Amino acid sequence: MQIQNILAQSPHEHSVASPRLRSLGQLTMGAPWRLEVQHARASHLFLWITKGQGRATILGKRRGVGAHNAFYIPAGTLMSMDLGKQTYGVAVDLPAHESGIMPDDVQHLRVRDVMAQNEVTAILDNMQREQSTHRAFGDEAAKAHAGLLAVWMRRMLAMPENQPAPRVPAAERLIASFCERVEKNYRSGQPMADYAEALGVTPTHLSRACRQISGMTAADIITERVLYAARDMLESGELPIRLIADMLGFSSAAYFTRFIQNQTGQTPSALRTAARG
């Protein structure tokens, strides 16, 4: 079976068909690595943090996270979040094919206005109520609430304090481009030096910029993206380990096993067994 056909059968490679609201615990499915390791999601993601603090790294840029922070992360955007056990909030998966009503780029809003906080909370509460009652025309109602969420974001983005900086620093632009390339090519097995060459910089310069903006090396970002994909396929499906290794650009199943052991302390088989309880 061709790799493309296998990926087409994986639910983790597809956007949600209609908006879906979940708690942060449900978002990670009880496995913190699903949010803490660099990855990209098939659906657009809206996060509303109501309590606690943490750190987000989105397109290679590290950001602080606190209460009354809202994030919008478009589908296919490389990201990770370390939110801590005392952080609470909700997540909304939004269909990637309906991006016209949503912002085009990553958004991080620190919402200080109490009225604005109450407005987004009301939208999310109504979305949760609609989702839990399973009434007729639920999908239509969910899309309507998502539209209100998009309007709320647009209003927030129109406020003077949320206007973008006039010029993005060169290092941030470089790392964003690098992260976009990683998301497109992480299955190829190509080394960090190839990414640097494609971006027209030296590996040393790329890693230095990555450390400056994200606190990670360029190689770390590639490693985490591959690790996330590997763990997702190992723990969520039945694909043979040799096939997963091939899909992720490893020259052999033995090399793949060493990679997983080095990163997690467990073999691929042990990870799969532990995930199934």
C-alpha positions in Angstrom: 0.0 0.0 0.0 1.4 3.4 -0.9 2.3 5.8 1.9 -0.1 8.4 0.6 -3.0 6.0 0.8 -2.0 5.0 4.4 -1.9 8.6 5.5 -5.3 9.3 3.9 -6.7 6.6 6.2 -5.4 8.2 9.4 -7.8 10.4 11.3 -4.9 12.4 12.6 -4.1 13.6 9.1 -7.6 15.1 8.5 -9.3 18.3 9.6 -12.5 18.1 11.7 -15.7 18.5 9.6 -17.3 20.9 12.0 -16.1 22.9 15.0 -15.4 20.8 18.1 -14.8 22.1 21.7 -12.7 20.2 24.1 -10.9 20.7 27.5 -7.1 20.9 27.5 -7.0 17.4 28.9 -9.2 16.1 26.1 -6.9 17.9 23.6 -3.9 15.9 24.7 -5.9 12.7 25.1 -4.2 12.3 28.5 -0.7 12.3 27.0 1.0 15.6 27.6 3.6 15.0 24.8 0.8 15.6 22.3 0.9 19.2 23.2 4.5 19.6 24.5 6.4 18.2 21.5 6.7 20.2 18.2 3.9 19.2 15.8 1.2 20.6 13.5 -2.5 20.0 13.6 -4.8 19.2 10.7 -7.5 21.6 12.0 -7.2 25.3 12.9 -6.9 25.6 16.7 -8.4 28.2 19.0 -7.3 28.2 22.6 -8.7 30.2 25.5 -6.6 30.0 28.7 -8.6 30.9 31.8 -6.1 30.1 34.6 -2.4 29.3 35.0 0.7 30.0 32.9 3.1 28.3 30.6 5.0 28.6 27.4 4.2 28.3 23.7 6.6 27.9 20.8 4.7 28.6 17.5 6.6 28.8 14.2 9.8 28.8 16.3 8.9 31.9 18.3 8.7 31.3 22.1 5.9 33.1 23.9 4.7 33.3 27.5 1.2 32.1 28.2 -1.0 33.4 31.0 -4.6 33.7 32.1 -7.0 35.4 29.6 -4.8 34.6 26.7 -6.3 33.6 23.4 -4.4 31.8 20.7 -5.4 31.1 17.1 -3.1 28.6 15.3 -3.8 27.8 11.6 -3.7 24.2 10.5 -0.3 23.1 9.4 1.5 25.5 11.8 4.5 24.0 13.7 3.9 24.5 17.4 4.2 23.2 20.9 2.9 24.2 24.3 4.0 23.5 27.9 1.1 24.7 30.0 1.6 23.0 33.3 -0.8 21.0 35.4 -2.5 24.1 37.0 -3.4 25.6 33.6 -7.0 25.5 32.6 -8.8 26.5 29.4 -10.7 25.2 26.4 -9.7 24.3 22.9 -11.8 24.6 19.7 -10.8 22.6 16.6 -12.0 24.5 13.5 -12.3 23.0 10.0 -9.3 23.9 7.9 -11.4 24.1 4.7 -13.4 27.1 6.1 -10.4 29.3 6.7 -12.0 32.3 5.0 -13.8 33.4 8.2 -10.7 33.0 10.4 -7.4 35.1 10.5 -4.7 34.0 8.1 -1.9 34.0 10.5 -1.0 33.0 14.1 -2.6 35.2 16.7 -1.8 35.6 20.4 -4.1 37.9 22.2 -3.7 39.0 25.8 -7.3 40.0 26.7 -7.4 42.5 29.5 -10.9 43.9 28.9 -13.4 42.2 31.1 -16.2 42.7 28.6 -14.2 41.0 25.9 -13.4 38.1 28.3 -17.0 37.7 29.1 -18.0 37.8 25.4 -15.6 34.9 24.4 -16.6 32.9 27.5 -20.3 33.2 26.5 -19.5 32.1 22.9 -17.6 29.1 24.1 -20.2 28.2 26.8 -22.9 28.3 24.1 -20.8 26.1 21.8 -20.3 23.6 24.6 -24.0 23.6 25.5 -24.9 22.9 21.8 -22.3 20.2 21.5 -23.4 18.4 24.7 -27.2 18.4 23.9 -26.9 16.8 20.5 -30.0 18.7 19.1 -31.0 18.8 15.5 -28.9 21.0 13.2 -26.0 20.8 15.7 -23.4 21.2 12.9 -25.1 24.3 11.6 -25.2 25.8 15.2 -21.5 24.9 15.7 -20.5 26.7 12.5 -22.6 29.7 13.6 -20.8 29.9 17.0 -17.5 29.5 15.2 -18.5 32.5 13.1 -19.1 34.5 16.2 -15.7 33.5 17.5 -14.1 34.7 14.3 -15.9 38.1 14.7 -14.7 38.3 18.3 -11.1 37.7 17.1 -11.4 40.3 14.4 -12.7 42.9 16.9 -9.8 42.1 19.2 -7.3 42.4 16.4 -8.7 45.8 15.4 -7.8 47.2 18.8 -4.7 49.4 18.8 -2.8 47.3 21.4 -3.1 44.2 19.1 -1.8 45.8 15.9 1.2 43.9 14.5 4.7 45.3 14.8 5.7 47.3 11.7 8.6 45.0 10.9 9.3 41.4 11.9 13.0 40.9 12.9 15.1 39.0 10.3 15.8 36.1 12.8 12.0 35.6 13.4 11.4 35.5 9.6 14.2 33.0 9.1 12.9 30.7 11.8 9.3 30.9 10.6 10.5 29.9 7.1 12.5 27.1 8.6 9.6 25.8 10.6 7.4 25.8 7.5 9.9 23.8 5.6 10.2 21.3 8.5 6.5 20.7 8.5 6.5 20.1 4.8 9.7 17.9 4.7 10.1 16.2 8.1 9.3 12.8 6.6 12.2 13.1 4.1 14.9 12.3 6.7 17.0 15.2 5.4 19.5 16.7 7.9 19.5 20.2 9.3 22.3 21.2 7.0 20.0 20.7 4.0 17.4 23.0 5.5 20.0 25.7 6.1 21.2 25.4 2.5 17.7 25.7 1.2 17.3 28.9 3.3 20.6 30.3 2.1 22.3 30.4 5.5 24.9 28.3 7.3 23.9 25.6 9.7 25.6 27.5 12.5 23.6 30.7 11.7 20.4 28.7 11.6 21.0 27.1 14.9 22.1 30.3 16.5 18.9 32.0 15.3 16.8 29.1 16.5 18.3 29.3 20.0 17.7 33.1 20.1 14.1 32.9 19.1 12.8 29.5 20.3 15.4 28.4 22.9 15.8 25.2 20.8 18.4 24.3 18.2 17.3 23.7 14.6 18.1 20.0 15.0 15.9 19.9 18.1 12.9 21.2 16.2 13.4 18.6 13.4 13.8 15.8 16.0 10.7 16.8 17.9 8.5 16.9 14.8 9.7 13.5 13.7 9.2 12.1 17.2 5.7 13.4 17.4 4.7 11.8 14.2 6.4 8.5 15.2 4.6 8.4 18.6 1.3 9.3 17.0 1.5 6.4 14.6 2.9 4.0 17.1 0.3 4.8 19.8 -2.7 5.5 17.7 -2.6 2.8 15.0 -1.6 -0.6 13.9 1.0 0.1 11.2 4.1 -2.1 11.4 7.1 -0.5 13.0 9.2 -1.1 9.9 6.7 0.8 7.8 6.6 3.7 10.2 10.4 3.9 10.0 10.2 4.0 6.2 7.5 6.6 6.2 9.6 8.9 8.4 12.8 8.7 6.3 14.8 6.3 8.5 17.2 4.0 6.7 16.3 1.0 8.8 13.9 -0.2 11.5 17.0 -0.6 13.8 17.9 3.0 13.4 14.3 4.0 14.1 14.3 1.9 17.2 17.5 3.6 18.5 16.0 7.0 17.8 12.8 6.2 19.8 14.8 4.7 22.7 17.1 7.8 22.8 14.2 10.2 22.9 11.8 8.3 25.2 13.8 5.6 27.0 11.4 3.0 25.6 11.3 0.8 22.5 8.7 1.4 19.9 6.9 -1.8 20.9 6.9 -0.7 24.6 5.4 2.7 23.7 2.6 1.0 21.7 1.9 -1.5 24.5 1.9 1.2 27.2 -0.5 3.4 25.2 -3.0 0.6 25.1 -3.0 0.1 28.9 
